Amino acid sequence: MGCGVRIMCWFIFQEIEMLESGILAWGMPGGWEWIIILVIALLVFGSRLPSLARGMGKSLSEFKKGIKEGTEESRQESEDRK
């Protein structure tokens, strides 16, 4: 890890500590600060993002499938009662 990245990480951790302690010395991050945070997150978690996205996609499709099955079952139950 380069020296610049370490310095940025240090600043981010300092800001997080201040936010956790309730002291907002610098306020909320602005545009460039969010970009730096996203770049650091991509560097740290970049190799895991495809598998994470794949897992979220499978979860979403299973959720939709469960919702569809649930509505079909309730529809059949309401038709059986008639």
RAPEFEN-V14536 format. One line per field, one symbol per residue. phi: phi as a letter, one per 20 degrees, with the letter a starting at -180 (. if undefined). psi: psi as a letter, one per 20 degrees, with the letter a starting at -180 (. if undefined). burial: I if it has 24 or more other ideal C-beta (glycine too) atoms within 12 Angstrom, else O. A space follows every 50 residues. Layout:
phi->???
psi->???
burial->???
//
This chain:
phi->.fffffffffffffffffffeneefdmffeffffffffffffffdgfeff ffffffffffffffffffffffffffffffff
psi->prhhhggggggghghggghhijomhiaqqaghhhggghgghhggjghigg hghgghgggghhghgggghghgghghhhhhh.
burial->OOOOOOOIOOOIOOIOOOOOOOOOOOOOOOOOOOOOIOOIOOOOOOOOOO OOOOOOOOOOOOOOOOOOOOOOOOOOOOOOOO
//
